[in-house]
Amino acid sequence: MSDAFCSDCKKHTEVVFDHSAGDTVCSECGLVLESHSIDETSEWRTFANESGDNDPVRVGGPTNPLLADGGLTTVISKPNGSSGDFLSSSLGRWQNRGSNPDRGLIVAFKTIATMADRLGLVATIKDRANEIYKRVEDQKSSRGRNQDALLAACLYIACRQEDKPRTVKEICSVANGATKKEIGRAKEYIVKQLGLETGQSVEMGTIHAGDFMRRFCSNLGMTNQTVKAAQESVKKSEEFDIRRSPISIAAAVIYIITQLSDEKKPLRDISVATGVAEGTIRNSYKDLYPHLPKIIPAWYAKEEDLKNLQSP
Protein backbone atom coordinates (compact mmCIF):
# COMPACT_ATOMS: atom_id res chain seq x y z
CA MET A 1 0.00 0.00 0.00
CA SER A 2 0.97 3.65 -0.47
CA ASP A 3 -0.49 7.06 0.34
CA ALA A 4 -2.30 9.39 -2.08
CA PHE A 5 -4.70 12.33 -1.80
CA CYS A 6 -8.36 11.33 -2.13
CA SER A 7 -10.67 14.05 -3.46
CA ASP A 8 -13.69 12.53 -1.72
CA CYS A 9 -12.08 11.99 1.67
CA LYS A 10 -10.30 15.37 1.36
CA LYS A 11 -7.15 13.91 2.86
CA HIS A 12 -4.24 11.57 2.21
CA THR A 13 -5.38 7.98 2.54
CA GLU A 14 -3.94 4.57 1.92
CA VAL A 15 -4.57 3.34 -1.63
CA VAL A 16 -4.69 -0.15 -3.07
CA PHE A 17 -3.46 -0.98 -6.58
CA ASP A 18 -5.62 -3.43 -8.52
CA HIS A 19 -3.14 -5.12 -10.86
CA SER A 20 -5.78 -6.93 -12.93
CA ALA A 21 -7.67 -3.73 -13.80
CA GLY A 22 -4.84 -1.25 -13.49
CA ASP A 23 -6.80 0.87 -11.01
CA THR A 24 -5.62 2.78 -7.95
CA VAL A 25 -8.41 2.66 -5.34
CA CYS A 26 -8.86 4.57 -2.09
CA SER A 27 -8.97 2.08 0.79
CA GLU A 28 -11.47 4.16 2.82
CA CYS A 29 -14.18 5.23 0.34
CA GLY A 30 -13.44 2.99 -2.66
CA LEU A 31 -13.03 5.86 -5.13
CA VAL A 32 -10.92 4.98 -8.20
CA LEU A 33 -8.21 7.62 -8.13
CA GLU A 34 -6.42 6.45 -11.26
CA SER A 35 -7.41 3.95 -13.94
CA HIS A 36 -5.65 2.03 -16.70
CA SER A 37 -2.22 2.48 -15.14
CA ILE A 38 0.70 1.03 -17.05
CA ASP A 39 2.60 -1.64 -15.15
CA GLU A 40 6.26 -1.12 -16.07
CA THR A 41 7.52 -4.13 -14.16
CA SER A 42 8.48 -7.41 -15.81
CA GLU A 43 5.60 -9.66 -16.85
CA TRP A 44 7.48 -12.83 -15.93
CA ARG A 45 9.83 -14.17 -13.31
CA THR A 46 13.17 -15.74 -14.24
CA PHE A 47 14.75 -18.45 -12.11
CA ALA A 48 18.32 -19.71 -12.24
CA ASN A 49 17.35 -23.31 -12.97
CA GLU A 50 15.16 -22.43 -15.96
CA SER A 51 16.30 -23.33 -19.46
CA GLY A 52 17.74 -20.49 -21.52
CA ASP A 53 16.11 -21.81 -24.72
CA ASN A 54 12.73 -20.24 -24.03
CA ASP A 55 13.32 -16.50 -23.93
CA PRO A 56 10.13 -14.73 -22.72
CA VAL A 57 11.29 -11.33 -23.98
CA ARG A 58 8.78 -9.95 -26.49
CA VAL A 59 10.65 -6.77 -27.41
CA GLY A 60 13.96 -6.13 -29.14
CA GLY A 61 16.85 -3.87 -28.33
CA PRO A 62 17.04 -0.12 -28.92
CA THR A 63 17.19 1.27 -32.43
CA ASN A 64 20.62 1.60 -34.02
CA PRO A 65 20.98 4.47 -36.53
CA LEU A 66 24.06 2.77 -38.02
CA LEU A 67 21.93 -0.09 -39.39
CA ALA A 68 19.81 0.20 -42.53
CA ASP A 69 16.56 -0.73 -40.76
CA GLY A 70 17.52 0.73 -37.41
CA GLY A 71 17.97 -2.77 -36.01
CA LEU A 72 14.18 -3.34 -35.96
CA THR A 73 14.09 -6.67 -37.76
CA THR A 74 11.70 -9.59 -37.37
CA VAL A 75 12.96 -13.14 -36.90
CA ILE A 76 10.71 -16.14 -37.55
CA SER A 77 11.67 -18.75 -35.00
CA LYS A 78 11.30 -22.50 -35.34
CA PRO A 79 7.91 -23.63 -33.97
CA ASN A 80 7.97 -25.61 -30.74
CA GLY A 81 7.85 -29.35 -31.31
CA SER A 82 8.43 -29.09 -35.06
CA SER A 83 10.65 -31.66 -36.72
CA GLY A 84 12.72 -31.59 -39.90
CA ASP A 85 14.72 -28.83 -41.49
CA PHE A 86 13.19 -25.48 -40.62
CA LEU A 87 14.78 -23.69 -43.61
CA SER A 88 13.08 -26.10 -46.01
CA SER A 89 9.63 -25.09 -44.74
CA SER A 90 7.72 -22.14 -46.18
CA LEU A 91 8.35 -19.97 -43.11
CA GLY A 92 12.01 -20.93 -43.13
CA ARG A 93 12.36 -20.00 -46.80
CA TRP A 94 10.82 -16.59 -46.14
CA GLN A 95 13.15 -16.10 -43.19
CA ASN A 96 16.17 -17.00 -45.32
CA ARG A 97 14.96 -14.85 -48.23
CA GLY A 98 14.54 -11.82 -46.01
CA SER A 99 17.88 -12.23 -44.23
CA ASN A 100 19.28 -9.13 -42.61
CA PRO A 101 21.64 -7.25 -44.96
CA ASP A 102 23.37 -5.77 -41.92
CA ARG A 103 24.24 -9.16 -40.45
CA GLY A 104 27.99 -8.49 -40.84
CA LEU A 105 27.68 -5.12 -39.11
CA ILE A 106 25.73 -6.63 -36.23
CA VAL A 107 28.42 -9.27 -35.68
CA ALA A 108 31.13 -6.60 -35.82
CA PHE A 109 29.29 -4.38 -33.33
CA LYS A 110 28.90 -7.31 -30.94
CA THR A 111 32.63 -8.04 -31.19
CA ILE A 112 33.47 -4.40 -30.46
CA ALA A 113 31.08 -4.43 -27.49
CA THR A 114 32.72 -7.58 -26.11
CA MET A 115 36.22 -6.10 -26.38
CA ALA A 116 35.07 -2.82 -24.83
CA ASP A 117 33.40 -4.63 -21.92
CA ARG A 118 36.56 -6.63 -21.23
CA LEU A 119 38.52 -3.37 -21.06
CA GLY A 120 35.87 -1.64 -18.95
CA LEU A 121 35.19 1.09 -21.54
CA VAL A 122 32.13 3.33 -21.44
CA ALA A 123 29.29 3.27 -23.98
CA THR A 124 30.42 6.45 -25.75
CA ILE A 125 33.67 4.77 -26.77
CA LYS A 126 31.79 1.70 -28.06
CA ASP A 127 29.47 3.94 -30.08
CA ARG A 128 32.41 5.86 -31.53
CA ALA A 129 34.16 2.61 -32.51
CA ASN A 130 30.96 1.36 -34.17
CA GLU A 131 30.69 4.60 -36.11
CA ILE A 132 34.30 4.40 -37.29
CA TYR A 133 33.86 0.80 -38.44
CA LYS A 134 30.63 1.67 -40.29
CA ARG A 135 32.36 4.50 -42.16
CA VAL A 136 35.22 2.20 -43.19
CA GLU A 137 32.84 -0.60 -44.16
CA ASP A 138 30.76 1.75 -46.33
CA GLN A 139 33.80 2.35 -48.53
CA LYS A 140 33.83 -1.36 -49.48
CA SER A 141 37.64 -1.46 -49.42
CA SER A 142 38.28 -3.59 -46.33
CA ARG A 143 37.70 -6.99 -47.90
CA GLY A 144 40.53 -9.44 -47.39
CA ARG A 145 41.86 -7.64 -44.34
CA ASN A 146 42.15 -9.10 -40.85
CA GLN A 147 38.71 -8.40 -39.37
CA ASP A 148 39.81 -8.80 -35.75
CA ALA A 149 42.67 -6.34 -36.25
CA LEU A 150 40.33 -3.90 -37.99
CA LEU A 151 37.80 -3.96 -35.13
CA ALA A 152 40.57 -3.63 -32.53
CA ALA A 153 42.01 -0.65 -34.42
CA CYS A 154 38.57 1.01 -34.48
CA LEU A 155 38.39 0.63 -30.71
CA TYR A 156 41.92 2.01 -30.29
CA ILE A 157 41.11 5.09 -32.39
CA ALA A 158 37.82 5.60 -30.52
CA CYS A 159 39.67 5.56 -27.19
CA ARG A 160 42.09 8.18 -28.49
CA GLN A 161 39.34 10.42 -29.82
CA GLU A 162 37.35 10.19 -26.58
CA ASP A 163 40.45 11.16 -24.52
CA LYS A 164 40.48 7.76 -22.81
CA PRO A 165 43.50 6.20 -24.54
CA ARG A 166 44.52 2.59 -24.13
CA THR A 167 47.88 1.13 -25.05
CA VAL A 168 48.15 -1.10 -28.11
CA LYS A 169 49.09 -3.96 -25.77
CA GLU A 170 45.87 -3.50 -23.81
CA ILE A 171 43.82 -3.51 -27.01
CA CYS A 172 45.80 -6.51 -28.26
CA SER A 173 44.95 -8.50 -25.13
CA VAL A 174 41.25 -8.54 -26.12
CA ALA A 175 41.66 -8.58 -29.92
CA ASN A 176 40.91 -12.29 -30.48
CA GLY A 177 44.43 -13.17 -31.59
CA ALA A 178 45.31 -10.08 -33.63
CA THR A 179 48.94 -9.02 -33.12
CA LYS A 180 50.26 -5.54 -32.33
CA LYS A 181 51.71 -5.33 -35.82
CA GLU A 182 48.39 -6.21 -37.45
CA ILE A 183 46.49 -3.71 -35.27
CA GLY A 184 49.05 -1.02 -36.12
CA ARG A 185 48.64 -1.66 -39.85
CA ALA A 186 44.85 -1.65 -39.51
CA LYS A 187 44.99 1.65 -37.64
CA GLU A 188 47.07 3.28 -40.39
CA TYR A 189 44.66 1.92 -43.01
CA ILE A 190 41.60 3.28 -41.16
CA VAL A 191 43.17 6.70 -40.67
CA LYS A 192 44.03 6.80 -44.37
CA GLN A 193 40.51 5.78 -45.47
CA LEU A 194 38.81 8.26 -43.15
CA GLY A 195 41.15 10.97 -44.39
CA LEU A 196 40.20 10.23 -47.99
CA GLU A 197 36.52 10.34 -47.05
CA THR A 198 36.64 13.73 -45.35
CA GLY A 199 39.48 15.26 -47.34
CA GLN A 200 41.39 16.18 -44.18
CA SER A 201 43.56 14.47 -41.62
CA VAL A 202 41.85 12.49 -38.86
CA GLU A 203 42.07 13.99 -35.37
CA MET A 204 43.38 11.28 -33.06
CA GLY A 205 43.83 13.28 -29.87
CA THR A 206 47.05 13.84 -27.96
CA ILE A 207 48.32 11.18 -25.57
CA HIS A 208 49.73 12.32 -22.23
CA ALA A 209 51.54 10.18 -19.70
CA GLY A 210 48.98 11.20 -17.09
CA ASP A 211 46.22 9.48 -19.09
CA PHE A 212 47.61 6.09 -18.06
CA MET A 213 48.83 6.91 -14.56
CA ARG A 214 45.78 6.12 -12.42
CA ARG A 215 45.09 2.84 -14.22
CA PHE A 216 48.70 1.68 -13.99
CA CYS A 217 48.87 2.60 -10.29
CA SER A 218 45.64 0.72 -9.65
CA ASN A 219 47.09 -2.37 -11.33
CA LEU A 220 50.01 -2.20 -8.90
CA GLY A 221 47.82 -1.64 -5.83
CA MET A 222 49.52 1.63 -4.87
CA THR A 223 48.23 3.82 -2.03
CA ASN A 224 46.42 7.12 -2.58
CA GLN A 225 49.45 9.12 -1.43
CA THR A 226 51.82 7.47 -3.89
CA VAL A 227 49.25 7.79 -6.69
CA LYS A 228 48.92 11.51 -5.99
CA ALA A 229 52.70 11.93 -6.02
CA ALA A 230 52.97 10.00 -9.29
CA GLN A 231 50.29 12.15 -10.94
CA GLU A 232 51.98 15.39 -9.86
CA SER A 233 55.38 14.11 -10.99
CA VAL A 234 54.22 13.03 -14.43
CA LYS A 235 52.53 16.39 -14.93
CA LYS A 236 55.79 18.18 -14.05
CA SER A 237 57.75 15.95 -16.41
CA GLU A 238 55.84 17.41 -19.38
CA GLU A 239 57.72 20.69 -18.83
CA PHE A 240 60.99 19.05 -19.89
CA ASP A 241 62.07 17.83 -23.31
CA ILE A 242 62.13 14.12 -22.59
CA ARG A 243 61.94 12.28 -25.89
CA ARG A 244 60.21 9.15 -24.73
CA SER A 245 56.71 7.83 -25.32
CA PRO A 246 54.10 8.89 -22.73
CA ILE A 247 53.65 5.27 -21.66
CA SER A 248 57.40 4.85 -21.03
CA ILE A 249 57.50 8.08 -19.01
CA ALA A 250 54.50 6.96 -16.94
CA ALA A 251 56.18 3.63 -16.18
CA ALA A 252 59.47 5.32 -15.23
CA VAL A 253 57.72 7.81 -12.93
CA ILE A 254 55.91 4.97 -11.17
CA TYR A 255 59.24 3.18 -10.70
CA ILE A 256 60.82 6.31 -9.19
CA ILE A 257 57.88 7.06 -6.88
CA THR A 258 57.76 3.50 -5.56
CA GLN A 259 61.52 3.48 -4.92
CA LEU A 260 61.07 6.59 -2.77
CA SER A 261 58.30 4.99 -0.71
CA ASP A 262 58.08 2.13 1.76
CA GLU A 263 56.14 0.04 -0.76
CA LYS A 264 58.90 -0.55 -3.30
CA LYS A 265 57.82 -2.37 -6.45
CA PRO A 266 60.14 -4.65 -8.44
CA LEU A 267 60.90 -3.47 -11.95
CA ARG A 268 59.39 -6.66 -13.33
CA ASP A 269 56.02 -5.98 -11.66
CA ILE A 270 55.94 -2.45 -13.10
CA SER A 271 56.79 -3.83 -16.53
CA VAL A 272 53.90 -6.31 -16.35
CA ALA A 273 51.40 -3.71 -15.08
CA THR A 274 52.31 -1.08 -17.69
CA GLY A 275 53.25 -3.29 -20.64
CA VAL A 276 56.60 -1.48 -20.99
CA ALA A 277 59.81 -3.49 -21.30
CA GLU A 278 62.20 -3.36 -18.34
CA GLY A 279 65.00 -1.99 -20.53
CA THR A 280 62.75 0.82 -21.77
CA ILE A 281 61.82 1.75 -18.19
CA ARG A 282 65.53 1.91 -17.27
CA ASN A 283 66.32 4.15 -20.25
CA SER A 284 63.39 6.44 -19.42
CA TYR A 285 64.55 6.57 -15.81
CA LYS A 286 67.98 7.60 -17.06
CA ASP A 287 66.44 10.49 -19.01
CA LEU A 288 64.32 11.61 -16.06
CA TYR A 289 67.07 11.34 -13.44
CA PRO A 290 68.69 14.80 -13.98
CA HIS A 291 65.30 16.52 -13.56
CA LEU A 292 64.13 14.66 -10.45
CA PRO A 293 64.51 17.59 -8.00
CA LYS A 294 62.05 19.59 -10.11
CA ILE A 295 59.74 16.69 -10.92
CA ILE A 296 59.21 14.92 -7.59
CA PRO A 297 56.93 16.90 -5.20
CA ALA A 298 58.77 18.37 -2.21
CA TRP A 299 56.06 17.11 0.17
CA TYR A 300 56.71 13.55 -0.94
CA ALA A 301 60.50 13.27 -0.93
CA LYS A 302 63.34 15.41 0.39
CA GLU A 303 66.53 16.19 -1.50
CA GLU A 304 68.43 13.65 0.59
CA ASP A 305 65.98 10.94 -0.47
CA LEU A 306 66.58 11.78 -4.11
CA LYS A 307 70.33 11.52 -3.65
CA ASN A 308 69.90 8.05 -2.17
CA LEU A 309 68.21 6.85 -5.35
CA GLN A 310 70.24 4.47 -7.45
CA SER A 311 71.95 6.36 -10.21
CA PRO A 312 71.19 5.09 -13.74
Buried (B, 14 or more C-beta within 10 A) or exposed (E): EEEBEBEEEEEEBEBEBEEEEEBBBBEEEEBEBEEEEEEEEEEEEEEEEEEEEEEEEEEEEEEBEBBEEEBEBEEEEBEEEEEEEBEEBEBBEEBEEEEBEBEEBBEBBEBBBBBBEEBEBEEEBBBBBBBBBBBBBEEEEBEEBBBBBBBBBBBBBBBBBBEBBBBBEBBBBBBBEBBBEBBBBBBEBBBEBBEEEEEEEBEEBEBBBBBBBEBBBEBBEBEEEBBBBBBBBBBBBBEEEBEBBBBBBBBBBBBBBBBBBEEEBEBEBBBEBBBBEBEBBEBBBEBBBEBBEEBBBEEBBEEEBBEEBEEE
